[in-house]
Amino acid sequence: MRRALGASTLRMLQHHTAQGIVVAGAGAALGVGLAFLLLRGAAGLAVSRLPLDAVQVDVRVLGFAAAASRSAASAAGPSPACSTDA
């Protein structure tokens, strides 16, 4: 639709990249929230033999997940703009 209205290839790339980063960021935020909720729920349901009190969400792992999410979005986001017919 945007192409038919006269959007340039650069504008299409910018739009699809930004859209991919927003969607990936929302997915990453949802995943982090779900990790915290499930960790608390698992600690509440823990059997006395399992030491789930010591289990925590690691900040380094969250940072890696955020970087991987951003990289994947930056790589895959512009692909719809590149595949459209000019």
N, C-alpha and C positions, 0 to 999 in steps of 0.2 A: 504494500500500500504506500509506504513512504517513498519507495523508488518511483512509483507511478506519479506521485505528487512532486517529484523533482529533487529528492534528496541525493546528495553526492555519495560516492563510495566511502569517503572519509567520515561523513556524518553517520552513515549506516554502521560503520565499524565502531565509532564512538558510542552510538546508541546500544548496540548489541553487547559491547564490552561492559558498559556501565550496568546494563540490565543483568548480565551474568554475575557481576560482582555483588550486586544487591541481593540476588537470589541465593548465591553461595553464602553471603554473610548471614542472611536470615536462616538458612539451613544450619550453619555452624552455631549460631546463637541458640537455635532450638535444640541442637544436639548437646550443647553444654548444659542448658537448663534441664534437659532430660537426664543427663548423667548425674547431676546433683540430686534430682528428685529420686531417681532409682537407687542411688547410693544411700540416701536417707531411709528409703523404704526397705532396702535390704538390711540395713543396720537394725531397723525396728523388728524385722522378722527373723533375725539371726538366732540360730541355735546356739546354746551356751558353749558348744565346742568350737565354734568358728569365731575367731577374733576379728570381726568386721569393724570394730571401733577404730582400729589403726589404719583402715583403708581410707585414702583421701584421693581427691582429684588433683593430679600433679599439674602445676602451672606450666612446666616445660612441655608437657604433652599437649596442653591446650594451645600453647604458642605454636607448636609444630602443626597441629590440626588447623589453626587459623591460617598459617602460611601455606599449607597444602591446599586449603580451600580457595584461597586467593589465587594461587598459581593455576589451579585447575580452571577457575572461572576466567582468568585472563587468557588461558590457552583455548578454551572451548567457547567462550562468549562470542568472539568475532566470526566464528565459522558460519553462522547463518547469513551474515552479510557477504561473505566471500562466495557463497554458493548460489546467490541470486543471479538471475540472468540480467545482463545490462542492456 
